[in-house]
Amino acid sequence: MPISELYKFESVVKPGMPVILDISYPEDLEGEYKSQVYDYSVSSKRMRIAMPSFKGRLVPLPKGTRAYVKVIDKGSLYVFQGTVLWSGKSKEDGFPSTIITIPEKVRRVQRRRFNRIPLKIVGRYRKDGEKDYYTFFSVDFSAGGMLIMIREQLKVDEKIFITVKLKPDLELVDLPAIVRREGGTREVDGQIFRLYGIEFLDVNLSLEKKLVRFVMEKEIEYRKKGILI
């Protein structure tokens, strides 16, 4: 599983580094946006990045957009939760820019090259130390984790156990996972759900291969149906 450590922001994040904004709220902006670091101020807890692009198009993200930010450095990612404060053309240099909040420390995570696919299935989970199970609805999936919707509230770094049948011969039973990020809320059929990005733990090589194969099969299926290009 990935190794994660905390580092002071200014000791690891530098201008010019590539950035990926993983946005799940608002729902109509859901997706991964590419950018890069321009500059930042730790004292004011703000970072200016290039206006993010999505499928080659610049997107001025609205104020309040919540993002799981990944700053890329060789074989590692420095990740944190950020909120968009402003987006537009900078008065300083005229570059299309976006300003987001930053923390004092960021988490370093070893990069894992797992493809992510949209996937809507129903499963259940339980909290660490508890016996009761709760229902979750998946939004997307990869061999390393998934984005889920639930009615209950979880905390970042909280441990849970996932049970879900992916296909007749592939089921995850009480697989340990950890909450890595919050994804805001989403209304479905008049009900409010909370979104959380979770990372699978203790996945052995045999199971990882099965999960990677499952994702590949789904990608082929989606392309045939025109869901993926």
VMD Tcl script that draws the C-alpha trace (Angstrom):
set ca {
  {0.00 0.00 0.00}
  {1.20 3.58 -0.51}
  {3.41 5.14 2.13}
  {2.23 8.54 3.34}
  {4.02 11.18 5.41}
  {3.38 14.81 6.30}
  {5.70 17.62 5.12}
  {5.73 21.36 5.52}
  {4.19 22.91 2.42}
  {7.08 25.23 1.60}
  {9.66 22.43 1.91}
  {8.22 20.32 -0.91}
  {5.97 22.43 -3.17}
  {7.81 24.59 -5.73}
  {6.70 26.89 -8.61}
  {6.37 25.02 -11.90}
  {5.28 21.73 -10.39}
  {2.37 20.03 -12.22}
  {-0.94 19.99 -10.39}
  {-4.07 17.86 -10.71}
  {-7.33 19.03 -9.18}
  {-9.67 16.13 -8.48}
  {-13.10 17.77 -8.23}
  {-16.24 16.02 -7.05}
  {-18.20 19.11 -5.93}
  {-20.06 20.83 -7.55}
  {-21.28 17.73 -9.38}
  {-21.42 19.39 -12.81}
  {-17.67 20.09 -12.59}
  {-16.71 16.57 -11.55}
  {-13.44 15.36 -13.05}
  {-9.65 15.77 -13.04}
  {-8.24 19.16 -14.08}
  {-4.62 19.86 -15.03}
  {-2.66 22.89 -13.84}
  {0.70 23.95 -12.42}
  {2.00 25.93 -9.45}
  {2.66 29.64 -10.08}
  {3.37 30.90 -6.57}
  {2.03 30.74 -3.03}
  {2.06 32.36 0.41}
  {2.15 30.08 3.43}
  {1.33 32.99 5.75}
  {-1.90 33.79 3.91}
  {-2.57 30.08 3.17}
  {-3.12 30.69 -0.55}
  {-1.61 29.29 -3.72}
  {-1.91 30.67 -7.25}
  {-1.99 28.07 -10.01}
  {-2.53 28.19 -13.75}
  {-6.23 28.25 -14.60}
  {-7.08 24.52 -14.67}
  {-7.85 22.83 -17.97}
  {-10.31 20.03 -18.62}
  {-10.04 18.11 -21.91}
  {-7.89 20.93 -23.30}
  {-10.25 23.75 -22.30}
  {-9.47 26.33 -19.60}
  {-12.11 26.34 -16.85}
  {-12.54 29.33 -14.49}
  {-13.63 27.37 -11.43}
  {-16.24 29.20 -9.32}
  {-15.49 30.37 -5.81}
  {-16.19 27.65 -3.27}
  {-15.27 24.74 -5.55}
  {-13.71 22.02 -3.42}
  {-10.80 20.02 -4.80}
  {-8.50 17.22 -3.79}
  {-5.21 18.73 -4.92}
  {-2.30 16.58 -6.12}
  {1.07 18.27 -6.65}
  {3.27 15.96 -8.72}
  {6.96 15.42 -7.96}
  {8.65 12.53 -9.78}
  {7.43 9.31 -8.12}
  {5.38 11.04 -5.44}
  {2.26 13.13 -4.95}
  {1.78 15.83 -2.33}
  {-1.92 15.96 -1.59}
  {-4.34 18.15 0.34}
  {-7.89 19.49 0.36}
  {-8.29 22.96 -1.14}
  {-11.08 25.44 -1.83}
  {-11.14 27.83 -4.77}
  {-11.10 31.48 -3.69}
  {-10.87 33.20 -7.08}
  {-10.38 32.46 -10.77}
  {-9.63 34.86 -13.64}
  {-6.86 36.85 -15.32}
  {-4.12 37.90 -12.88}
  {-3.54 41.66 -12.54}
  {0.13 40.96 -11.82}
  {1.14 39.21 -15.05}
  {-2.08 38.78 -17.03}
  {-1.96 34.98 -16.85}
  {-5.27 33.09 -16.45}
  {-5.02 31.96 -12.84}
  {-6.85 30.34 -9.97}
  {-6.27 30.88 -6.26}
  {-6.92 28.06 -3.82}
  {-6.44 27.56 -0.09}
  {-3.46 25.56 1.17}
  {-2.59 23.91 4.50}
  {0.60 24.23 6.52}
  {1.45 20.59 5.84}
  {0.78 18.26 2.93}
  {0.67 14.49 2.72}
  {3.25 12.72 0.59}
  {1.86 9.67 -1.16}
  {3.71 7.27 -3.41}
  {2.19 7.44 -6.89}
  {0.11 4.49 -8.00}
  {-0.75 4.23 -11.67}
  {-4.25 2.81 -11.44}
  {-6.87 3.80 -13.98}
  {-10.13 5.15 -12.59}
  {-13.50 4.34 -14.14}
  {-17.04 5.49 -13.42}
  {-18.85 2.71 -11.57}
  {-22.26 2.69 -9.91}
  {-22.72 -0.25 -7.58}
  {-24.13 -0.72 -4.07}
  {-22.07 -2.10 -1.20}
  {-21.80 -1.88 2.54}
  {-19.18 -0.79 5.02}
  {-18.57 -0.78 8.75}
  {-16.46 1.48 10.90}
  {-13.38 0.18 12.67}
  {-14.34 -1.38 15.99}
  {-18.05 -1.56 15.12}
  {-20.25 -4.44 13.96}
  {-23.06 -2.49 12.27}
  {-22.96 -2.13 8.50}
  {-24.05 0.90 6.46}
  {-24.89 1.18 2.76}
  {-22.66 2.98 0.26}
  {-23.10 3.82 -3.42}
  {-19.98 3.98 -5.56}
  {-19.25 6.85 -7.97}
  {-15.94 5.69 -9.44}
  {-13.50 2.86 -8.91}
  {-9.85 1.91 -9.35}
  {-7.68 -0.96 -8.17}
  {-6.41 1.35 -5.44}
  {-9.69 2.74 -4.08}
  {-13.03 4.31 -4.88}
  {-15.25 7.35 -4.45}
  {-18.36 6.51 -2.44}
  {-21.60 8.25 -1.44}
  {-23.03 7.64 2.04}
  {-25.53 9.25 4.39}
  {-23.28 8.99 7.44}
  {-20.31 11.22 8.28}
  {-16.72 10.00 8.24}
  {-13.40 11.68 9.01}
  {-10.25 11.87 6.91}
  {-7.83 9.08 7.96}
  {-10.70 7.07 9.51}
  {-10.46 3.33 8.91}
  {-13.44 1.39 7.53}
  {-14.09 -2.07 6.10}
  {-15.66 -2.50 2.65}
  {-17.85 -5.34 1.39}
  {-19.03 -5.26 -2.22}
  {-19.58 -7.74 -5.06}
  {-17.90 -6.43 -8.23}
  {-18.91 -9.43 -10.35}
  {-20.04 -13.02 -9.64}
  {-16.50 -14.30 -9.04}
  {-14.99 -11.16 -7.50}
  {-16.12 -9.86 -4.14}
  {-14.40 -7.68 -1.54}
  {-15.29 -8.88 1.95}
  {-14.43 -6.65 4.91}
  {-11.50 -5.21 2.97}
  {-9.80 -2.55 5.12}
  {-9.74 0.95 3.67}
  {-8.92 4.46 4.83}
  {-10.72 7.72 4.13}
  {-8.31 9.93 2.19}
  {-10.51 12.89 1.26}
  {-13.89 14.51 1.57}
  {-15.78 15.22 -1.65}
  {-18.59 17.51 -0.51}
  {-22.25 16.55 -0.76}
  {-24.64 15.47 -3.51}
  {-28.43 15.40 -3.63}
  {-29.99 12.27 -5.13}
  {-33.77 11.79 -5.25}
  {-34.22 14.41 -2.55}
  {-31.65 12.83 -0.20}
  {-28.31 14.38 0.74}
  {-25.27 12.13 0.49}
  {-21.68 12.76 1.57}
  {-18.85 11.84 -0.79}
  {-15.57 10.31 0.38}
  {-12.52 9.09 -1.47}
  {-11.25 5.89 0.12}
  {-8.01 3.99 -0.41}
  {-7.84 0.21 -0.11}
  {-5.39 -1.24 2.41}
  {-3.68 -4.63 2.65}
  {-4.33 -5.55 -0.99}
  {-2.12 -8.49 -1.88}
  {-0.65 -8.94 -5.36}
  {-3.21 -11.58 -6.37}
  {-6.19 -9.37 -5.49}
  {-4.57 -6.31 -7.06}
  {-4.21 -8.17 -10.36}
  {-7.89 -9.18 -10.23}
  {-8.95 -5.59 -9.55}
  {-6.78 -4.24 -12.38}
  {-8.26 -6.85 -14.72}
  {-11.79 -5.90 -13.60}
  {-11.13 -2.24 -14.41}
  {-9.68 -3.15 -17.82}
  {-12.75 -5.26 -18.63}
  {-15.02 -2.39 -17.66}
  {-13.03 0.05 -19.78}
  {-13.48 -2.21 -22.82}
  {-17.20 -2.53 -22.07}
  {-17.61 1.23 -21.65}
  {-15.78 2.00 -24.89}
  {-18.04 -0.37 -26.80}
  {-21.05 1.43 -25.33}
  {-19.56 4.87 -26.02}
  {-19.31 5.73 -22.31}
  {-15.52 6.16 -22.55}
  {-13.66 7.56 -25.56}
}
mol new
graphics top color blue
foreach p $ca { graphics top sphere $p radius 0.5 }
foreach p [lrange $ca 0 end-1] q [lrange $ca 1 end] { graphics top cylinder $p $q radius 0.2 }
display resetview
